[in-house]
């Protein structure tokens, strides 16, 4: 028999699933009626890119957590190389992010070994 704590967790899981799938269902219902070339969508895309740029800049300039223990030149170098690879590979995000991550790890390890 389920304890009261278990039923609370199950209820929370159910409410979360209903909320998630309700928004997905609304998206599917409205998707065919929306004009993706409208000024509203262009504005939303600009806001999304601005937020992403701000988050990346914050991660480089004011990192938190384990990233804060890395050197600023290492973070900048990895970001510049990832950005360059992104455009050289015809905007392949997976290759760019993997390259940036690998460069940051190698630069951080190299700095630790030579310090």
Secondary structure, 3 states (H helix, E strand, C coil): CCCHHHHHHHHHHHHHHHHHHHHHHHHHHHHCCCCCCCHHHHHHHHHHHHHHHHHHHHHHHCCCHHHHHCCHHHHHHHHHHHHHHHHHCCCCHHHHHHHHHHHHHHHHHHHHHCC
